[in-house]
Amino acid sequence: DGGDIKPITVSVTKSVISTAPSATTNAIALKPAAVTTTSTTGGSSSNPDVGRKKEQLMYLAQLLKFEVMFSDFPKGNHGEYLTLVTLSTDPPQLCHGSGASLEESHDEAARGALEILSKIGLDNVKPKGGGAVTGDDNALKILL
């Protein structure tokens, strides 16, 4: 029944958020078929973990078949880059982030999006115009 699937799905979501395979996320990050990014050039961060949350979000977007769009706003008088990330789910989700570099700003926005996806659960994530993505599809086979 659906009650047994939901806890499994939520735990898989949390597992993906914290431990997505780097080889897979790197491949998806290099070939983002479902992403539109608008950005300007920014400084690189010395933190090697910057970008990890964005990679994880892109990985989930590929598995669950929704699009991710980052919209960047340049540094203003506040001294940080601002980013909005929009997920083409039904209903759409919107998160924001900020950081000293575009990479940090993207990562912060992606972190917020991952938290929302974790709270609503994979079984409730629906691509725009599509049906619910069930937890027993290929996505779970890849993760297990």
N, C-alpha and C positions, 0 to 999 in steps of 0.2 A: 504494500500500500504506500501512498505518498509520504506518510509519516516516517517510514524507514529510509526513504531516499533523501529527504531533506537534510538530516544531520550529516550524512555521508557527503553530500554535495557541499555543504558549508565547510566541512573540514578539508575537502579537496581545494576549495577556493583559498583558504588560509595557507595551505601547503604550497600552492602555486605562487602566492604572493611572496612567501619567504624563501622558497627554494626552487624556483623555475630553473630547468637545466640551461646552463649558460650557452652551450653549443646551439641549442634550438633557438634561444632568444637572440643570440647573435645573428643567426641566419635570417630570422624574421626581421630583425632591425635593419639588416642590409637590404632586404627586399620587402619593404612595407607596402604590400599590395592594397591595403585598406586604410592608408593614412594620407592625410593632406596636412602638410606642415607649412606654416607661414612663419618665417623667422628672419632675424637680422643677425649679423655676425656678433659674437660676444667672446669674452675671455674664457679660457679653459680653467677648470677647477683643479686644484691639487688633490682633491679627495677622490680616490679610485672608485668609491661606491656611487659617485654621482652618475646618473644615467641608468642605474640598475632598476629603479622603480618604473622608469619609462619603458625599458626593455620588457619588464614583466607585464605591463599594461598592454604593450603591443602584442605580446605572446597570447594573452587572453583574448584580445580583439580578433586575432587570427583564428583561434580555436572556436570562439563563439560567434564569429561572423558579424561583427559590428565594426563600424569605422570610428577612428579617433582623429580629432582635428585639434591642433595646438594653434592658438592665436596669441601672438606676442606683442607686448607693449614696451617700448624702449624705456630706459632709465629716465626718470623725471627728477623733480626736486626731492623725491623720496630716496634716491640713490640705489634702487634695486629694480631689476627687470620684473615685469609682471606677466603671467601667462594664464590664459583660460584654456581649459581642455574640455572638449565636448565629445560625448559618446553618442553615437547614433543608435541608441537603444530605444525601446518603447516602454515607458516614456524616456525621452532624452535625459541625460545626466550632464551636469556642468559643474566643474570644480576649478579652483584657482590656486596659483602658487606664486611665490616670489623668491628671488635669490640674487646673489651678487653677479651671477653669470646666467646666460640663457639655459645652459645645461642644468644648473641648480634650480632655476625657476620651473623648467619642464618637469624635473624630477619631483619637485614639491607638488605640482599640480597632479601628476600621475599618482603620487602617494594618496592624495585625497580621493581620486577616482577608484583606486584599488580598495580603499576603505569602504566606499559606498558599495562596490560590487561584493565585497565580503559580507556586508550587512544584509543586502537583499538576497544573496545566495545565487548560485549558478542556475538553479532551476527557475528562477524568476527573471533572468536576463533574456530579453527578447530582442533580436535584431529589428531595426525599423522596418515595418511592413511584413514581418515574418512571425512565425509561431515561436513558442518557447523553445529554448535549447534544452534538451533533456540531459540529465547527468549520465546516462548510459551510452552516449554517443562515443565516437572516436576520441573525443577530448579526454575522457576518463581513462581510456586504454593507454593513451600516450603518457598521462600523468602517473599511472600505476606501473 
